[in-house]
Amino acid sequence: MLRPGVFAGLAVLGVAIAVAFTTSRSDLRVNLAPEYPSRGRVDAPLTLLEFTDYQCPYCRRFQAETWPALKRAYVDTGKLRFVLLDLPLDFHEAAEPAAEAAHCAAAQGGFWPMHDALLRSDASLAPQAIENLAALQGLNVARLRACTTRHETRGAIERNAALARSLGLNGTPDFILGTVAAGELRGQALIGSMPLADFEAAIARAMPKH
């Protein structure tokens, strides 16, 4: 997993972050906004929130090696909802522009295909390469270019990153696994691109017992 050495103090550009601060990384709380990208049933018994960076090799490894099995076994079967937020790291110059492209694709209903394409192990994050990926997804490239040029989604990305840092999550990929009540996710941090077996064990421990 990638861990930045030093982060500046939390700056949220005057926008309140929806998070209750806690003293334990096993009792983290996040208010899940309706606009957060998600996969799976909203009423799934568990929710896994990932903070990702499109330039992070460990995020790409999670996407290639672990996510497909998690999706098949837990998301597609209604056991787990998956929520995704951004944490572009300061030393990854292409991470924030890639996140902007994903968010701009969302405005055309294409967030998840663009997200998946950007995280492929061989995906280039050069500006022209990103536009080529958008075209392959059937997106309006001129509209996406206008959105990214005007940085229409940068504020949301910066708020996502500030939220992660307020929770003490400074690297990628980092996760929170837990249950949701009244729109609030309450759970524990899972740090880094863990093996599938570790995710499975964490899910088994966290799954509500009836």
Backbone as CSV, one residue per row, in Angstrom:
resi,resn,N_x,N_y,N_z,CA_x,CA_y,CA_z,C_x,C_y,C_z
1,MET,0.833,-1.189,0.000,0.000,0.000,0.000,0.866,1.235,0.000
2,LEU,0.354,2.333,-0.510,1.138,3.552,-0.589,0.776,4.463,0.565
3,ARG,1.805,4.934,1.275,1.627,5.813,2.416,2.430,7.081,2.204
4,PRO,1.797,8.241,2.107,2.562,9.474,1.977,3.314,9.768,3.260
5,GLY,4.465,10.410,3.115,5.276,10.669,4.283,4.684,11.737,5.184
6,VAL,4.280,12.840,4.605,3.771,13.944,5.415,2.575,14.541,4.700
7,PHE,1.505,14.784,5.443,0.352,15.480,4.870,0.186,16.812,5.573
8,ALA,-0.236,17.789,4.802,-0.521,19.091,5.378,-1.771,18.985,6.230
9,GLY,-2.029,20.031,7.008,-3.223,20.049,7.847,-4.478,19.968,7.012
10,LEU,-5.541,19.494,7.653,-6.814,19.281,6.977,-7.375,20.607,6.485
11,ALA,-7.679,20.644,5.171,-8.299,21.830,4.595,-9.486,21.377,3.794
12,VAL,-10.661,21.885,4.103,-11.884,21.402,3.485,-12.562,22.490,2.661
13,LEU,-11.847,23.575,2.411,-12.362,24.642,1.560,-13.696,25.166,2.053
14,GLY,-13.860,25.209,3.373,-15.078,25.781,3.929,-16.266,24.864,3.894
15,VAL,-16.104,23.605,3.498,-17.221,22.684,3.407,-17.132,21.692,4.545
16,ALA,-18.221,21.517,5.272,-18.213,20.595,6.405,-18.090,19.166,5.923
17,ILE,-17.297,18.378,6.646,-17.134,16.967,6.327,-18.057,16.175,7.234
18,ALA,-18.815,15.258,6.642,-19.798,14.476,7.381,-19.125,13.274,8.027
19,VAL,-18.517,13.507,9.181,-17.829,12.404,9.859,-17.815,12.679,11.349
20,ALA,-18.059,11.645,12.137,-17.920,11.757,13.577,-16.526,11.257,13.940
21,PHE,-15.733,12.098,14.567,-14.373,11.701,14.907,-14.412,10.688,16.049
22,THR,-13.552,9.706,15.963,-13.484,8.677,16.984,-12.042,8.490,17.406
23,THR,-11.850,7.822,18.527,-10.502,7.588,19.029,-9.986,6.223,18.628
24,SER,-10.811,5.402,18.005,-10.407,4.049,17.644,-10.623,3.817,16.167
25,ARG,-9.619,3.205,15.516,-9.759,2.874,14.108,-10.720,1.713,13.908
26,SER,-11.176,1.099,15.002,-12.172,0.046,14.891,-13.581,0.582,15.118
27,ASP,-13.705,1.881,15.296,-15.030,2.485,15.462,-15.091,3.780,14.660
28,LEU,-14.927,3.648,13.346,-14.974,4.795,12.450,-16.400,4.988,11.963
29,ARG,-16.782,6.231,11.774,-18.149,6.541,11.366,-18.138,7.529,10.211
30,VAL,-18.916,7.225,9.198,-18.994,8.083,8.007,-20.446,8.174,7.572
31,ASN,-20.929,9.381,7.366,-22.245,9.563,6.774,-22.140,9.368,5.266
32,LEU,-22.857,8.405,4.735,-22.781,8.078,3.316,-23.769,8.951,2.535
33,ALA,-23.224,9.864,1.752,-24.066,10.739,0.953,-24.703,9.953,-0.192
34,PRO,-25.924,10.291,-0.575,-26.604,9.537,-1.641,-25.848,9.540,-2.965
35,GLU,-25.048,10.572,-3.207,-24.353,10.673,-4.498,-23.066,9.859,-4.558
36,TYR,-22.645,9.249,-3.458,-21.422,8.451,-3.507,-21.613,7.259,-4.448
37,PRO,-20.673,7.005,-5.347,-20.802,5.849,-6.238,-20.835,4.552,-5.433
38,SER,-21.762,3.677,-5.775,-21.862,2.424,-5.040,-22.343,1.313,-5.951
39,ARG,-22.034,0.092,-5.539,-22.492,-1.112,-6.217,-23.124,-2.021,-5.165
40,GLY,-24.175,-2.726,-5.579,-24.819,-3.652,-4.660,-26.052,-3.056,-4.022
41,ARG,-26.716,-3.866,-3.243,-27.965,-3.477,-2.606,-27.723,-2.436,-1.523
42,VAL,-28.551,-1.409,-1.502,-28.436,-0.379,-0.468,-28.704,-0.966,0.909
43,ASP,-29.547,-2.010,0.977,-29.889,-2.612,2.257,-29.064,-3.855,2.572
44,ALA,-27.917,-4.015,1.928,-27.041,-5.147,2.226,-26.622,-5.104,3.696
45,PRO,-26.425,-6.255,4.330,-26.081,-6.255,5.757,-24.735,-5.623,6.075
46,LEU,-23.801,-5.604,5.116,-22.502,-4.974,5.318,-22.192,-4.019,4.176
47,THR,-21.390,-3.016,4.489,-20.918,-2.060,3.478,-19.400,-1.973,3.554
48,LEU,-18.769,-1.983,2.390,-17.318,-1.797,2.283,-17.066,-0.502,1.524
49,LEU,-16.438,0.451,2.180,-16.077,1.736,1.576,-14.596,1.714,1.245
50,GLU,-14.274,1.995,-0.008,-12.872,2.059,-0.422,-12.479,3.489,-0.747
51,PHE,-11.295,3.889,-0.309,-10.653,5.119,-0.759,-9.562,4.714,-1.740
52,THR,-9.635,5.248,-2.975,-8.747,4.781,-4.030,-7.996,5.917,-4.697
53,ASP,-6.944,5.540,-5.395,-6.083,6.448,-6.158,-5.816,5.738,-7.488
54,TYR,-6.173,6.372,-8.598,-6.097,5.690,-9.891,-4.670,5.421,-10.354
55,GLN,-3.703,6.085,-9.750,-2.296,5.862,-10.129,-1.601,4.879,-9.189
56,CYS,-2.299,4.417,-8.184,-1.718,3.553,-7.164,-1.638,2.111,-7.657
57,PRO,-0.449,1.508,-7.711,-0.341,0.127,-8.196,-1.051,-0.877,-7.298
58,TYR,-1.165,-0.568,-6.012,-1.845,-1.479,-5.095,-3.359,-1.412,-5.275
59,CYS,-3.871,-0.241,-5.643,-5.296,-0.135,-5.989,-5.589,-0.946,-7.245
60,ARG,-4.675,-0.893,-8.194,-4.848,-1.670,-9.426,-4.767,-3.166,-9.130
61,ARG,-3.909,-3.533,-8.197,-3.814,-4.946,-7.833,-5.106,-5.418,-7.163
62,PHE,-5.650,-4.598,-6.253,-6.927,-4.942,-5.629,-8.012,-5.103,-6.690
63,GLN,-8.047,-4.168,-7.634,-9.061,-4.201,-8.684,-8.943,-5.460,-9.535
64,ALA,-7.727,-5.872,-9.838,-7.514,-7.006,-10.733,-7.631,-8.345,-10.024
65,GLU,-7.111,-8.430,-8.789,-6.968,-9.725,-8.141,-8.032,-10.029,-7.093
66,THR,-8.541,-8.999,-6.424,-9.433,-9.234,-5.283,-10.869,-8.819,-5.561
67,TRP,-11.038,-7.674,-6.211,-12.386,-7.162,-6.435,-13.293,-8.128,-7.188
68,PRO,-12.861,-8.775,-8.261,-13.786,-9.672,-8.979,-14.383,-10.758,-8.086
69,ALA,-13.552,-11.356,-7.217,-14.050,-12.405,-6.328,-14.969,-11.833,-5.252
70,LEU,-14.628,-10.664,-4.704,-15.513,-10.024,-3.731,-16.867,-9.693,-4.352
71,LYS,-16.832,-9.197,-5.575,-18.076,-8.841,-6.245,-18.955,-10.071,-6.449
72,ARG,-18.362,-11.153,-6.949,-19.139,-12.365,-7.204,-19.721,-12.954,-5.919
73,ALA,-18.886,-13.035,-4.892,-19.295,-13.757,-3.682,-20.164,-12.927,-2.745
74,TYR,-19.991,-11.613,-2.749,-20.654,-10.797,-1.735,-21.553,-9.702,-2.299
75,VAL,-21.068,-8.952,-3.289,-21.868,-7.846,-3.825,-23.017,-8.391,-4.665
76,ASP,-22.717,-9.289,-5.587,-23.753,-9.820,-6.475,-24.780,-10.666,-5.738
77,THR,-24.423,-11.176,-4.572,-25.346,-12.008,-3.797,-26.109,-11.213,-2.740
78,GLY,-25.908,-9.899,-2.696,-26.670,-9.064,-1.777,-26.124,-8.988,-0.370
79,LYS,-24.937,-9.537,-0.126,-24.373,-9.543,1.222,-23.569,-8.283,1.529
80,LEU,-23.124,-7.584,0.488,-22.193,-6.473,0.670,-22.508,-5.365,-0.322
81,ARG,-22.558,-4.148,0.194,-22.608,-2.967,-0.669,-21.205,-2.379,-0.740
82,PHE,-20.801,-1.971,-1.926,-19.465,-1.423,-2.137,-19.600,0.053,-2.498
83,VAL,-18.910,0.912,-1.755,-18.948,2.363,-1.966,-17.530,2.829,-2.253
84,LEU,-17.389,3.750,-3.191,-16.062,4.194,-3.609,-15.907,5.700,-3.452
85,LEU,-14.790,6.111,-2.838,-14.434,7.522,-2.726,-12.973,7.711,-3.123
86,ASP,-12.602,8.949,-3.368,-11.281,9.275,-3.898,-10.298,9.633,-2.794
87,LEU,-9.057,9.216,-2.988,-7.946,9.700,-2.182,-6.714,9.799,-3.075
88,PRO,-6.702,10.764,-4.011,-5.520,10.925,-4.865,-4.342,11.427,-4.030
89,LEU,-3.271,10.666,-4.030,-2.124,11.006,-3.191,-1.293,12.116,-3.828
90,ASP,-0.687,12.924,-2.983,-0.010,14.128,-3.446,1.118,13.827,-4.428
91,PHE,1.778,12.677,-4.283,2.930,12.376,-5.132,2.535,11.633,-6.408
92,HIS,1.254,11.500,-6.660,0.752,10.909,-7.907,0.115,12.011,-8.754
93,GLU,0.872,12.548,-9.677,0.403,13.711,-10.437,-0.813,13.404,-11.297
94,ALA,-0.943,12.173,-11.757,-2.046,11.837,-12.657,-3.294,11.372,-11.926
95,ALA,-3.208,11.185,-10.607,-4.326,10.589,-9.876,-5.550,11.496,-9.838
96,GLU,-5.357,12.774,-9.517,-6.515,13.662,-9.429,-7.149,13.910,-10.800
97,PRO,-6.375,14.172,-11.871,-7.027,14.298,-13.183,-7.794,13.041,-13.584
98,ALA,-7.282,11.865,-13.241,-8.012,10.635,-13.555,-9.306,10.562,-12.762
99,ALA,-9.250,10.958,-11.485,-10.473,10.971,-10.673,-11.485,11.955,-11.246
100,GLU,-10.998,13.101,-11.722,-11.917,14.060,-12.347,-12.579,13.446,-13.578
101,ALA,-11.819,12.701,-14.362,-12.390,12.066,-15.551,-13.475,11.067,-15.160
102,ALA,-13.232,10.292,-14.088,-14.245,9.336,-13.636,-15.510,10.048,-13.189
103,HIS,-15.348,11.137,-12.440,-16.520,11.882,-11.975,-17.243,12.560,-13.137
104,CYS,-16.494,13.062,-14.086,-17.130,13.669,-15.259,-17.855,12.611,-16.085
105,ALA,-17.313,11.395,-16.127,-18.013,10.299,-16.794,-19.326,9.993,-16.084
106,ALA,-19.347,10.160,-14.759,-20.568,9.912,-13.993,-21.707,10.819,-14.446
107,ALA,-21.351,12.037,-14.860,-22.381,12.964,-15.345,-23.055,12.451,-16.605
108,GLN,-22.401,11.494,-17.288,-22.984,10.880,-18.485,-23.463,9.452,-18.195
109,GLY,-23.534,9.102,-16.916,-23.982,7.771,-16.545,-22.942,6.695,-16.743
110,GLY,-21.667,7.079,-16.831,-20.622,6.111,-17.144,-19.535,5.994,-16.106
111,PHE,-19.864,6.228,-14.838,-18.809,6.211,-13.819,-18.132,4.856,-13.721
112,TRP,-18.898,3.788,-13.521,-18.270,2.500,-13.235,-17.473,1.950,-14.411
113,PRO,-17.966,2.020,-15.646,-17.102,1.565,-16.746,-15.799,2.370,-16.847
114,MET,-15.885,3.678,-16.610,-14.679,4.511,-16.669,-13.751,4.182,-15.495
115,HIS,-14.317,4.033,-14.334,-13.532,3.648,-13.151,-12.775,2.344,-13.410
116,ASP,-13.475,1.350,-13.906,-12.833,0.057,-14.159,-11.734,0.175,-15.203
117,ALA,-11.973,0.972,-16.238,-10.976,1.139,-17.299,-9.735,1.856,-16.784
118,LEU,-9.920,2.868,-15.943,-8.785,3.631,-15.419,-7.905,2.798,-14.489
119,LEU,-8.483,1.784,-13.863,-7.729,0.963,-12.917,-7.147,-0.299,-13.534
120,ARG,-7.327,-0.493,-14.833,-6.685,-1.644,-15.457,-5.170,-1.536,-15.301
121,SER,-4.509,-2.660,-15.164,-3.073,-2.658,-14.884,-2.260,-1.978,-15.974
122,ASP,-2.761,-2.008,-17.216,-2.019,-1.422,-18.328,-2.550,-0.061,-18.749
123,ALA,-3.450,0.504,-17.977,-4.079,1.769,-18.372,-3.116,2.940,-18.203
124,SER,-2.966,3.719,-19.261,-2.212,4.966,-19.181,-3.141,6.073,-18.693
125,LEU,-2.596,6.969,-17.878,-3.386,8.097,-17.384,-2.987,9.408,-18.050
126,ALA,-2.301,9.326,-19.172,-2.027,10.531,-19.955,-3.358,11.096,-20.450
127,PRO,-3.458,12.417,-20.594,-4.739,13.025,-20.978,-5.364,12.418,-22.231
128,GLN,-4.588,12.220,-23.282,-5.151,11.657,-24.508,-5.593,10.211,-24.290
129,ALA,-4.830,9.471,-23.501,-5.201,8.083,-23.216,-6.519,8.015,-22.460
130,ILE,-6.734,8.945,-21.528,-7.999,8.978,-20.787,-9.154,9.277,-21.731
131,GLU,-8.941,10.205,-22.659,-10.003,10.502,-23.625,-10.276,9.301,-24.525
132,ASN,-9.228,8.559,-24.858,-9.429,7.352,-25.660,-10.257,6.322,-24.890
133,LEU,-9.990,6.196,-23.591,-10.780,5.286,-22.766,-12.237,5.733,-22.722
134,ALA,-12.451,7.040,-22.619,-13.819,7.561,-22.594,-14.546,7.232,-23.891
135,ALA,-13.851,7.377,-25.004,-14.468,7.059,-26.296,-14.821,5.575,-26.371
136,LEU,-13.951,4.724,-25.853,-14.227,3.288,-25.862,-15.442,2.947,-25.009
137,GLN,-15.720,3.771,-23.995,-16.896,3.539,-23.152,-18.159,4.149,-23.750
138,GLY,-18.024,4.758,-24.915,-19.185,5.359,-25.560,-19.572,6.715,-24.997
139,LEU,-18.648,7.375,-24.311,-18.938,8.678,-23.721,-18.731,9.789,-24.741
140,ASN,-19.373,10.909,-24.503,-19.181,12.111,-25.306,-17.859,12.745,-24.874
141,VAL,-16.824,12.590,-25.677,-15.484,13.017,-25.287,-15.399,14.530,-25.163
142,ALA,-16.035,15.259,-26.049,-15.990,16.721,-25.972,-16.629,17.209,-24.673
143,ARG,-17.720,16.585,-24.299,-18.388,16.960,-23.047,-17.515,16.611,-21.854
144,LEU,-16.867,15.442,-21.879,-15.989,15.056,-20.779,-14.796,15.996,-20.696
145,ARG,-14.225,16.366,-21.858,-13.082,17.290,-21.871,-13.470,18.637,-21.279
146,ALA,-14.648,19.127,-21.620,-15.102,20.414,-21.076,-15.243,20.336,-19.563
147,CYS,-15.759,19.222,-19.080,-15.945,19.027,-17.636,-14.610,18.991,-16.915
148,THR,-13.641,18.247,-17.452,-12.343,18.153,-16.784,-11.554,19.454,-16.896
149,THR,-11.665,20.130,-18.034,-10.938,21.394,-18.217,-11.414,22.445,-17.227
150,ARG,-12.709,22.447,-16.958,-13.271,23.412,-16.005,-13.174,22.923,-14.560
151,HIS,-12.645,21.716,-14.370,-12.482,21.136,-13.029,-13.807,21.153,-12.261
152,GLU,-14.864,20.764,-12.958,-16.197,20.825,-12.357,-16.360,19.896,-11.158
153,THR,-15.575,18.839,-11.083,-15.757,17.853,-10.015,-14.626,17.859,-8.992
154,ARG,-13.682,18.769,-9.135,-12.515,18.748,-8.254,-12.907,18.966,-6.805
155,GLY,-13.888,19.814,-6.559,-14.313,20.073,-5.178,-14.771,18.803,-4.484
156,ALA,-15.551,17.968,-5.174,-16.020,16.711,-4.577,-14.858,15.781,-4.276
157,ILE,-13.885,15.733,-5.178,-12.720,14.864,-4.978,-11.909,15.338,-3.776
158,GLU,-11.716,16.629,-3.648,-10.963,17.156,-2.522,-11.694,16.909,-1.204
159,ARG,-13.023,16.971,-1.220,-13.784,16.663,-0.003,-13.643,15.186,0.368
160,ASN,-13.640,14.321,-0.640,-13.442,12.894,-0.363,-12.085,12.648,0.291
161,ALA,-11.054,13.281,-0.261,-9.708,13.096,0.281,-9.612,13.655,1.699
162,ALA,-10.237,14.799,1.938,-10.216,15.381,3.283,-10.940,14.483,4.273
163,LEU,-12.010,13.853,3.824,-12.733,12.918,4.688,-11.832,11.760,5.078
164,ALA,-11.132,11.180,4.105,-10.231,10.067,4.411,-9.191,10.475,5.447
165,ARG,-8.592,11.622,5.261,-7.535,12.051,6.166,-8.079,12.367,7.556
166,SER,-9.316,12.859,7.625,-9.912,13.117,8.935,-10.146,11.818,9.696
167,LEU,-10.236,10.712,8.967,-10.409,9.398,9.583,-9.074,8.725,9.892
168,GLY,-7.977,9.389,9.565,-6.664,8.810,9.776,-6.237,7.867,8.677
169,LEU,-6.891,7.947,7.519,-6.563,7.090,6.381,-5.765,7.911,5.385
170,ASN,-4.483,7.609,5.264,-3.573,8.439,4.478,-2.928,7.709,3.319
171,GLY,-3.314,6.482,3.051,-2.741,5.722,1.959,-3.822,5.013,1.176
172,THR,-3.422,4.350,0.118,-4.396,3.673,-0.733,-3.891,2.290,-1.125
173,PRO,-4.823,1.345,-1.308,-6.243,1.498,-0.985,-6.475,1.286,0.509
174,ASP,-7.343,2.101,1.097,-7.793,1.898,2.465,-9.299,1.709,2.440
175,PHE,-9.799,0.961,3.417,-11.205,0.569,3.424,-11.806,0.773,4.810
176,ILE,-13.126,0.911,4.838,-13.894,0.809,6.072,-14.975,-0.232,5.833
177,LEU,-15.036,-1.222,6.689,-16.030,-2.289,6.606,-16.920,-2.221,7.830
178,GLY,-18.244,-2.196,7.596,-19.136,-2.145,8.739,-20.593,-2.184,8.333
179,THR,-21.427,-1.752,9.246,-22.867,-1.741,9.025,-23.351,-0.300,8.904
180,VAL,-24.500,-0.140,8.267,-25.074,1.185,8.046,-26.428,1.279,8.740
181,ALA,-26.625,2.348,9.472,-27.905,2.647,10.094,-28.176,4.128,9.925
182,ALA,-29.360,4.452,9.431,-29.748,5.847,9.203,-28.721,6.590,8.359
183,GLY,-28.142,5.903,7.385,-27.195,6.522,6.473,-25.788,6.640,6.992
184,GLU,-25.531,6.162,8.197,-24.194,6.258,8.771,-23.507,4.897,8.753
185,LEU,-22.332,4.853,8.122,-21.494,3.664,8.144,-20.650,3.689,9.411
186,ARG,-20.718,2.589,10.138,-19.915,2.469,11.363,-19.137,1.162,11.277
187,GLY,-17.807,1.260,11.315,-17.042,0.035,11.153,-15.573,0.224,11.449
188,GLN,-14.772,-0.694,10.916,-13.343,-0.713,11.183,-12.552,-0.486,9.908
189,ALA,-11.353,0.047,10.086,-10.467,0.273,8.950,-9.785,-1.029,8.555
190,LEU,-9.680,-1.235,7.246,-8.885,-2.317,6.675,-7.842,-1.637,5.802
191,ILE,-6.582,-1.852,6.107,-5.512,-1.064,5.507,-4.817,-1.856,4.406
192,GLY,-4.815,-1.305,3.210,-4.023,-1.852,2.131,-4.731,-2.901,1.298
193,SER,-4.051,-3.331,0.247,-4.585,-4.333,-0.677,-4.355,-5.722,-0.093
194,MET,-5.239,-6.100,0.814,-5.074,-7.371,1.518,-5.422,-8.540,0.602
195,PRO,-4.943,-9.727,0.919,-5.360,-10.914,0.174,-6.865,-11.151,0.333
196,LEU,-7.433,-11.833,-0.627,-8.866,-12.132,-0.593,-9.247,-12.820,0.712
197,ALA,-8.432,-13.750,1.174,-8.761,-14.484,2.393,-8.907,-13.553,3.594
198,ASP,-8.116,-12.486,3.634,-8.218,-11.538,4.745,-9.525,-10.758,4.676
199,PHE,-9.938,-10.361,3.466,-11.237,-9.706,3.318,-12.355,-10.654,3.741
200,GLU,-12.276,-11.896,3.315,-13.313,-12.872,3.653,-13.415,-13.064,5.163
201,ALA,-12.268,-13.124,5.831,-12.269,-13.281,7.282,-12.876,-12.059,7.965
202,ALA,-12.530,-10.862,7.482,-13.079,-9.636,8.064,-14.582,-9.560,7.857
203,ILE,-15.050,-9.967,6.690,-16.482,-9.961,6.413,-17.209,-10.954,7.312
204,ALA,-16.627,-12.121,7.499,-17.241,-13.126,8.372,-17.363,-12.605,9.798
205,ARG,-16.343,-11.912,10.283,-16.385,-11.377,11.646,-17.413,-10.262,11.775
206,ALA,-17.529,-9.435,10.736,-18.397,-8.260,10.812,-19.861,-8.562,10.483
207,MET,-20.126,-9.675,9.837,-21.484,-9.978,9.390,-22.415,-10.064,10.596
208,PRO,-23.505,-9.286,10.573,-24.456,-9.344,11.696,-24.980,-10.761,11.894
209,LYS,-25.077,-11.161,13.164,-25.595,-12.475,13.507,-27.081,-12.358,13.831
210,HIS,-27.868,-13.203,13.200,-29.317,-13.164,13.432,-29.754,-14.403,14.203
